[in-house]
Amino acid sequence: MKAEELRALQAPLKARYKEEPARALVTLKAQGALGADVTCRVETGKKLVEAGLHPATGGDGIAACSGDMLLEALVACAGVTLRAVATALEIPVRGGTVRAEGDLDFRGTLGVSKEVDVGFKEVRLHFDLDTDATAEQRDTLLKLTKRYCVIYQSLQKPPGMSMTMDG
């Protein structure tokens, strides 16, 4: 995609959202069904994924780990965001890889230690790009990808959360 094509695609949306800010608020949804044993079947846009326990919590490694899925969502979002920024700014990026790593101490989620938090202690995101971009252009790519990546920003500044139950 060329910069002009991206601008043309996004221009009417940007104009609409400036005129009618309420239209920019979209509620994304995910749904799953409790599966056999300790699993949950999650519907994605393309296929069904069965999530289960990570081997560090007693899982067999066959079902997807939700922690891995969170990192995969971060990689996908950051990769798409970087591509969009590079396209918009006409910074040539031929290809590359995006890698996310996150450190978990499973004593928290297993209730072994109340002093250990449940969740990721640290998440690291790394890009290895095939590009002739200057150091300044690479800095701009990184800065704007960080700024506009929904998953990155949601992890950095967590949204308000709530939990309810029926039945």
C-alpha positions in Angstrom: 0.0 0.0 0.0 1.2 3.5 -0.9 1.0 6.5 1.5 -1.6 8.2 -0.8 -3.8 5.0 -0.7 -3.6 4.9 3.1 -4.4 8.6 3.5 -7.3 8.2 1.0 -8.6 5.3 3.0 -8.3 7.0 6.4 -9.2 10.6 5.4 -13.0 10.2 5.5 -12.8 8.3 8.8 -10.7 11.1 10.4 -13.1 13.7 9.1 -16.1 11.9 10.4 -14.5 11.4 13.8 -13.6 15.1 14.1 -17.2 16.1 13.2 -18.8 13.4 15.3 -16.4 12.2 18.0 -19.0 9.7 19.4 -18.7 7.7 16.2 -15.0 7.0 16.9 -15.9 5.0 20.1 -16.3 1.4 19.0 -16.8 -1.5 21.4 -14.6 -4.5 20.4 -15.8 -7.9 21.7 -14.4 -11.3 22.3 -16.4 -14.4 23.3 -15.5 -17.9 24.4 -17.2 -21.0 25.6 -16.0 -23.1 28.5 -14.5 -26.3 27.1 -13.7 -29.7 28.4 -11.4 -30.0 31.4 -9.7 -26.7 32.0 -10.1 -25.0 28.6 -12.0 -22.2 27.0 -12.7 -22.1 23.3 -12.3 -18.5 22.0 -13.7 -17.3 18.7 -11.2 -15.2 16.7 -11.8 -13.4 13.5 -10.4 -16.3 11.5 -10.7 -19.5 13.5 -11.5 -21.1 16.9 -8.7 -21.2 19.4 -8.7 -23.4 22.5 -7.0 -21.9 25.4 -5.9 -23.9 28.4 -3.4 -24.1 31.2 0.3 -23.2 30.6 2.6 -26.2 31.3 4.0 -24.1 34.3 0.5 -24.4 35.9 -0.2 -28.0 35.0 -1.2 -27.8 31.3 -0.1 -30.2 28.7 1.0 -27.5 26.2 -1.6 -28.6 23.6 -4.0 -25.7 24.2 -3.0 -22.1 23.6 -1.8 -20.2 26.7 -3.7 -16.9 27.2 -0.4 -15.2 28.2 1.0 -16.2 24.8 -2.1 -14.9 23.1 -1.7 -11.5 24.8 1.9 -11.3 23.6 0.7 -12.4 20.1 -1.9 -9.6 20.1 0.9 -7.2 21.1 3.1 -8.4 18.2 0.3 -8.2 15.7 -0.8 -4.7 16.8 2.7 -3.4 16.9 3.6 -4.9 13.5 0.5 -3.5 11.8 1.0 -0.1 13.5 4.6 0.1 12.4 3.7 -0.8 8.9 1.0 1.9 8.8 3.4 4.5 10.2 6.1 3.5 7.7 3.6 3.7 4.9 2.2 7.1 5.9 5.7 8.6 6.3 7.0 6.8 3.2 9.8 5.2 5.2 10.9 2.1 3.3 10.6 -1.1 5.3 11.1 -4.2 3.1 10.3 -6.6 6.0 11.4 -7.8 9.4 10.2 -9.4 12.5 8.5 -8.3 15.7 9.2 -10.2 18.9 7.5 -9.9 22.3 8.7 -11.5 25.5 7.0 -11.4 28.9 8.2 -12.5 32.3 5.7 -14.3 34.6 6.2 -15.7 38.1 3.6 -18.5 38.2 3.7 -18.6 42.0 1.2 -15.7 41.9 -1.4 -17.3 39.7 -1.0 -20.7 41.5 -1.5 -19.0 44.9 1.9 -20.3 46.2 2.9 -16.8 47.4 0.7 -13.9 48.2 3.7 -11.6 47.9 4.0 -12.4 44.2 1.7 -10.5 41.8 -0.4 -12.3 39.3 0.5 -11.3 35.8 3.4 -10.2 33.7 6.3 -8.6 35.6 7.8 -7.1 32.5 7.1 -7.2 28.7 9.7 -6.4 26.1 8.9 -5.7 22.4 11.6 -5.8 19.8 11.7 -5.0 16.0 14.3 -6.4 13.7 13.7 -4.5 10.4 15.0 -4.9 6.9 15.2 -1.2 6.0 17.6 1.5 4.7 15.9 4.0 7.0 18.1 6.5 8.7 18.6 6.4 12.5 16.2 9.4 12.8 13.5 7.6 10.7 13.9 4.5 12.8 13.5 6.6 16.0 10.4 8.1 14.5 9.0 4.7 13.6 9.6 3.4 17.1 8.1 6.6 18.8 5.0 6.6 16.7 4.4 2.9 16.8 4.6 3.1 20.6 2.2 6.1 20.6 -0.4 4.5 18.3 -0.3 0.8 19.0 -3.6 0.1 20.9 -2.3 -3.1 22.7 1.0 -1.5 23.7 -0.8 1.6 25.1 -3.5 -0.6 26.8 -0.7 -2.5 28.6 1.3 0.6 29.5 -1.8 2.5 30.8 -4.3 -0.2 31.8 -7.9 0.7 31.2 -10.6 0.5 33.9 -11.7 -3.1 34.4 -14.8 -4.8 35.8 -16.0 -8.4 36.1 -19.6 -9.7 36.5 -21.3 -13.0 36.5 -24.8 -14.3 35.6 -26.2 -17.7 36.5 
